[in-house]
Amino acid sequence: FPRELTVPTADALADSVKPARLVRSIEEALDAANEILQATGKAYKTPDVPENEEARLAELRRLMLLDMRPEEEFDRITKRLAKDIATPIALLAFVDKDRQFFASQVGLPPDLAKSREAPRAVSFCGHVVAEEAVLVVEDVLKDKRFANNPFLRERGFRFYAGVPLRTSGGFVLGALSVIDKAPRAFSDDDRRLLEAAASEVIAEIERKVSQPVEERPAAPAAAAA
């Protein structure tokens, strides 16, 4: 991604005499693009930031959940979830300041599976964290919050159901979710399966926290420049 990218604001779109705004990150570029969409009536909703955001992020770091190596137990949960609810994608994501980190996944496109992250601003999981509640979108194209989301449209994601990963201390760290590329219904049984799996994830996190730090899986080493 280029270090600096010039994106016209909504005002600049209407009045070409006004200067464009300079943006320096993916998140700023997405915000600027959404301003243009707002001017044309095709905006999408970006996730709000919860009131306890600073404390929530501190808890994520205390638990050492970001950029962790793949965990066999988490992978077992996502694989079983995709099978039980019959969706091609199951995802365990922890929501960082500007991104969502994929701690475990089944069925994501290869580039996302490799990078293990995506911008928070265009994520479903960011909304789960903001609302601290179950989010079900049975058809993305019929939901005005997401119908014009460029990331979701590019990936062809049409269905989403996610539940909060809430600690005993009340912090929502991220979401456990299932995704499909076709619209579908989400039954009460599906919801119970998803919520039960989320409880397993939290139990596993709390079990790992009780381990000595030296026994916890380390984050992968950064690649040499």
Secondary structure, DSSP 8 states (H G I E B T S, - for coil): --S-EEE--HHHHH-TTS--EEE-SHHHHHHHHHHHHHHTT---------TTHHHHHHHHHHTT-TT----HHHHHHHHHHHHHHT-SEEEEEEE-SSEEEEEEEES--HHHHHH-EEEGGG-SHHHHHHHTS-EEES-GGG-TTTTT-HHHHHHT--EEEEEEEE-TTS-EEEEEEEEESS-----HHHHHHHHHHHHHHHHHHHHHHTS-GGGS---------
